[in-house]
Amino acid sequence: MRKWLVMLILLLGLVGCSKGEAVNEKPPPVSIKIGNKLYETKLGTYCWSSEDKGLCVDTAGPVEMVKDEKPIKVKPGEKITLLMDYQPKPNEIHLSQIKDAKETEVSVINNQFTAPIKTGVYFYSYGVWWLDEKDKNVSNGDAFYAFVVEVDN
């Protein structure tokens, strides 16, 4: 409990207004780019602060969040780019792929990953953290995003 409180206090103190800019009340949106098309992801669980308030929101898991969404069509092995228009960028990211209740870590290089080769529907969870530069065990904000793709020839 004490560590959580310290993290929340740090979060409240380190994320805020600068030079009169508007402060986001929740984490920035993440889009994915496939070819020349942009698609939105769904924001899931997050901890964030704006001005003098901190907020943690817990949601359903990634599969439950997007199971009723129409999957984004991709070709086998197609490049998918993760886009976030926000500064500072998160300094830790993880991308998980979920297929048939099996979760696999996916490598992301230069904000890109490759769609699976095998046809089917794949769910993704994209987790991002703004970790403190001095203490890597302290998060200044985090968010999870979900999306679903269908690999089809």
Secondary structure, DSSP 8 states (H G I E B T S, - for coil): -HHHHHHHHHHHHHS---TT----SS----EEEETTEEEE-EEEEEEEEETTEEEEE----HHHHHTTS--EEE-TT-EEEEE---SS--SEEEEEEEETTEEEEE--BTTEEE--SS-EEEEEEEEEEEE-SS-TT-EEEEEEEEEEEEE--
